[in-house]
Amino acid sequence: MVSLNYIWDLPGVRRFWNTPITRALFDRWQLAGVTTFASGRPSGVSFTTTDSADITGGGDPGRVDVTCNPILSGGETFGRWFDTSCFARPVRGSFGNAKRQVVRLPGSQNWDLTFSKVLVGRAGRGIQFRAELYNAFNHDDLPGRTGPATTRRAVRRTLGLSLARLDGDLKRWLRG
């Protein structure tokens, strides 16, 4: 897992277009965020029999036989993130040759962003405008699931807007 925390004072436009309107609209913006990337969790592959065959001889669950490398090297989709043709039902009396956790589930990424701007007024007072986006790029969450491959847990994108009154010596704060 990798988590990045950042704050960036965006460059202003006053050096290209120095008018009071452009300075008021486009200068003093800040981008802040937390971005997290996580690889998928390890998972096992199981099987069921439709003919009620007792493969292991005692009612204990067996493991599948792995016939090739199930890891896809690109081309993963929502419904297929490993090669299902690499698994076969073990023969009667065999426990299968698969490891306990033979594949990895899809990873996840989350982007939480904040755009803010301070508007300085008289006597060192001002207003801060903030736009906060949680799950900004709306990536689906594909958790370790036990349902069919068509089950999807959608993660909602949230937008929050706020204004805050700031008191104190903002001019000194903005200079340094």
N, C-alpha and C positions, 0 to 999 in steps of 0.2 A: 504494500500500500504506500502511496506517495500522496502527501498533502502539501499544497503550496498556499502560503498566505502572502498577500502582496498589497502594496499601496503605491500608486503612481500618480504624481502630479502631472496632469496632461499639459502638454505645451500650449501656450496661448497663441492667439493669432495677431497680437498687437504688432509684431515685427513685420507682418505681411499687409495688414489692413488695420491701421491705427485710427479708428473712429470711436467715439463714445459708445455707440450702439454695439459694435462688434466686441469691444472690450467688456461691456456689460453682459453680453450673451455668451461669448465663447472663451473668455479668460477665467482662470481660477477654478477649473473643474478638476475633480479627483476621482480616480477609479480605484476601488479596493475590492478584494475578493478572497475567497477560500475555494480552492479547486482540489478535488480529491479523485485519485485514480486507484482502483483496486482490482487485482486479478480475481478470477473466479475461484470459488471454493472447489476442492476435490470432491468427486462424487463417484459412486459405484453404479454399476449397471446390473439390473436383476432381470429375471424372466419368470413367466408363468407358463403352465401347460394347459392346453385346452382339452387334452385327452385324459386328464387326471393321472398321468403317469407319475409314479414315485421314483424319481431319478436317483436319489441318494440312498434309498432303502430304509429310511427311518423317519420320514416326514420332515427332516431338517431341510432348510433351504440350501440349494446349491448355488454355485457361481457359474457364470456363462463361460464358454470357451472363446478365447480371443484368437482370431485367425489372421489378423493383420494389424497394422498401427491405426488406431481409430482417430488419431488427431488429424484434423483437416489443416492443410497448409494454405489457408485462404479460402474465400468463398463461403464463409459461415453465414447462415441466415438465422432468423428468429426461430424457425422450426427445425433447423439442422445445424448444430454446432459441433457434432462429431459424426464419424462415418458409422452408421448403424449396420452396414453390411459386414463389418469386421467381427460381429458377434454371432455365435451359434449356440444352440441348445446342446448341453453336454450329453454324452451317451449314458445309458443306464449303468449305474454303479460308479459313476465318476462324479467328482465334486466340482469339476470345471477348473480352468487354469487362470482365470482372471484374478488380478490383484483386488484387494478390497476397494480401492479407489483408483479407477483406471482412466477417468476423464476429468476434465475441469469444466465447471459451469461457466457461462459467460461472465466477464468482468463488469465493472460499473464505473461510471464517472459522474461527478456532480460538480456543477459550477454555480456558486453563489456570488453575485456581483452587486456592488453598490456604486452608484454615480452620485457625487455630491458637489454642491457649489455654494460658496459663501458670498452673500451680497452684503457689502459693507455700507452702513448708513452713517448718520451723523453721530457725533460724540462717541465713536468707537463701538457703537452697537450695530448689530446686523442680523441677518436671517440666513439660516442654512437650509437649502433644499436638498432632499435625498430621494433617490429612486433605488429601491432594493429589489433585486430579482433573485429568487431562490429557484434552483434548477433552471437556470437561464436558458439553456439550449434544449430543454425538454427531452432528455435521454430517458428511455424506458428502463425500468428496473426489472431485470430478469433474475429473480431470486432462485435459490435451490428449490425447485418445485416438484411436487409429486403428481401433478395433474398432467393432462395432455399438452402437447407442444403448442396448442392454440390458446392456452391460458396465459394472459399477460396482465401484470400488475402495473397499471399506468401511474406514473408519478406526476402530480400536478405541478405546473409552473405557477409560482406566486409572485405578484408584483405589489410592492408597498411604496406609497408616496407619503412624504412627510415634510413639514416645515417646522423649524425650531428657532425660537428667538435666542440670540446670543448676546450676552452682555460682557463688558470688559474691554480691555485694550486690544481690539481685533487688528488694528492697523499695525501694531508692533508684532503681533503674532504672524500676520501675513507676510511681513518683510523678512522675518528670520526663520 
